[in-house]
Amino acid sequence: VLVGARPPLVAFNVELAPPATVTDARRIAAALREGGPEGLPGVRALGLQLPARAGIAQVSANVEDHRAVPLATLVAAVARHAAIAGCELVGVAPRAAFAGFPGDVPVRNRRTVEDALDALTS
């Protein structure tokens, strides 16, 4: 029997403030993903247009190891290229993934693994 484990995958979206476009989001994603010019290790990223939110483009990222690339690092990297309107966590993330996260950047659906476990026991 072989058992493997990895840190939890964190799915995180960074919404760009207008006038940023989907072209900007794609360029930023290409620069930041692992293998790109600014390659963040273990980051997979795409640039998308949000159909439900006219005029808003986003960098959608999967962070394979939040210890190697905390969400604050991802947000700072995106902010070097475009203003940020806000962020969204998809699912849950370890509390440590938010270490050093800027207080002035809003995060929708900010739920941590620890909060979910606390809710089960209270």
N, C-alpha and C positions, 0 to 999 in steps of 0.2 A: 504494500500500500504506500502510495506517495501522496503527501498532502502539501500543498503550496498555499502561501498567503501573500497578500499584497496590501498596502494601505488602501483605504476606501477611495474610490474614484469620486472626484468632486466635479459635478456639472455646474458651470457658472457662466452666466451671460452678462456681458458688459454693454449697456446701451449707450450709443454715441449721441451727443447733443447735436441738434441741427446747427449748422447746415451740413454736417457729415452725411455722406451717402453710402449706399451699399458698396460702391467702388472703394471708398475709403475703408470700410469695414473689412473687405476682402484683402486689401493691401496690408492692413494692420495684422490681420490673422496670419497671412503668409509670412510676415516678418517675425512674428512672435512664436509661431509653432516650432516645435523641435525640428531642427533641420533648416529653419529659416535664418536670415541674416542676424537676427537677435535671439535665435533659438532658446526658448525656455525649456529645460529638460522635462520630458514627459508631458508636454502640453500639446494637445491636439486642438486646432482652432479653425473655425470657418467664419466668413463674413456673410451676414444675412440681412435681408430687408424684412421688417415686421409687418405683415399684411394687415394685422388688426390695429396697428398704431402708425397711421400715415406719417411718413417723413422720418421715421425712426429706424436706424440701422443698428445692428448689434454684432459684436464679436462673441460668438458662442464657443466656449472652451470646455474641454475635459482636462482636468488636472489629475494626472496619475498618482502623484505623491505630493500631498500638501506640505510635507516637511521640506521637500526640495524646493518647491515653488508655492509659498503661502499666497493666499488670495490677494493680500496687499501688494505683493510683488507683481502679480498679473495686472492688477488695476493700475499700478504706477507705470508699467510698461505701456499699457494702452493709452494712458494719459499723456505720455510723451508724444503721441501722434494726433490725438483729438480730445476735445472736451468730453467729459462723461456726464450723461444725464442721470444714470442710476445703474443698479445691478440687480440680478435675480439669481437666487440659488434654486437649483432644480433638485428636489429631494432633500437629503440631509447631508451635513458635513460635520466632521469632528470640530469641536470648539477651537482647537489649536489651529485650524485652517484660517481662522479670522484673526490670528495674532498680528498686532500692528495695523489692523485695517483702519483706513482713514474714517474718522467720525463724520466727516462732511459728505460722504458718498452714501446715498440711501441704498438699502438692500431689501428687495421684496422677498418674502418667503424665507427669511433667515431662520432656519431651524437647525439645531445641532443634534448630533447623535445623543449627547449627554442629556439634553432637554427632553428628547423622546423617551429615553430610559427613565428619567425622573418622573415623567408623566405616567409611566406604567406602574411605578411603585408608590404613587401618592393617591 
